[in-house]
Amino acid sequence: MPQLTSRDYALLDKFIGLVLDRYKAGERTKTEAVGDIAHVVAAVDKGVGIGDDPRAYMKAVMNETD
């Protein structure tokens, strides 16, 4: 099972903070915010190469401009 690096944990912290900030600002519904976080959890569980790349997904969400 792949291990998360300290860099991955920093990215995860930043990602979750951004998702929560967007929810708090009304930019995301609760369902969307939960979905964003759940997607990353599922991707980490499946592992890179088997499922979605969690790092790429977090970076894509953080780069969204609505």
N, C-alpha and C positions, 0 to 999 in steps of 0.2 A: 504494500500500500504506500503510495507516495506521501512524503512528508512535506508539510508546509514550512517554508523558510521564514526567517524573520522579515524578509522583504514582502513575502506573501501576507504575513500577519499585518504589516503596516498598510498594505493595499486593502486588505479586508476591513481594517478599522476605518480607513478613509471612505471606502465604499459604503459601509453601513451608516456612517455619519452623514454622508451626502444623501442617501436614501431617506433617512429620518428627517433631515433638514428640508428636503423637497416635500415630504409628507406634511411636515409642520407648516410650511409656507403655502400649502394648498396646491402645489404643483403636481402631486401624485395622490391618488386615492389610497385608502388603507389597503385595498385589494392589490393595487399595483405595487405598493411598497413591499407588502408581504411576498408577492410574486417575484419581485427582483431578488429579495434575500433568499427565498426558497430555491430559485433557479441556481444560485451560486452553491448552496448547500448540496443540491442534487449533483451538480457538476463536480464538486470536490469528491462526493461519495463515489461517483462513477470513475473518476480519474481521467487525466488528460490522455487523449488518444482513444478513449472509449466513448466518452460523452463530449459535451461542450467543454472548451477550455475556460475554466473559471476566471483566470486572469484576464483573458481577452474580453469575456462578458462584462466583468467589473469595469474595465477600462472603457468599453463601449458605452455603458450606462453613464459613467462619469463624464463622458465627452458629449452627451446628448445636449442639444440646445433646442428648447421648446419655445 
